[in-house]
Amino acid sequence: MNKTVTTGKRYLKDDTWFDDNGAIPVHPGEWDPPMTFEEIEIAARSDPDAQPLTEEQLSRMRRIPFAKHVRFKLGLSQDEFARRFGIPVGTLRDWEQHRTEPDTAAMSYLKVIKANPNAVTKALDAAE
């Protein structure tokens, strides 16, 4: 794999742009083909600051709780999410901090919120 300079000055000579690597192609088809998976793997392993995670490191990682994922997707704070969907904020915190898991009904409710949050809000507003 060739090492390509990615910094430097560009200059125009005889109606063609050049940089430290030579002439810059005009059409996308003239660019080098994309890297293969093997080339990407070699490049990643050659960077000492960006090594792929080991199996042991991966096994120690914790997944983001589903409730937190739904809340992040909607861009709401814990208080806003809890108030909007009628969930006690302490319960939401417990779910998000892996202290407890939502029961089946709560998990179904979170799935419905994820699928159509506006419809849930509308239904809750109509029920008041």
Secondary structure, DSSP 8 states (H G I E B T S, - for coil): -------S--EEETTEEEETTEE--SSGGGS-----HHHHHHHHHH-TTS----HHHHHH-----HHHHHHHHHT--HHHHHHHHT--HHHHHHHHTTSS---HHHHHHHHHHHH-HHHHHHHHHHH-
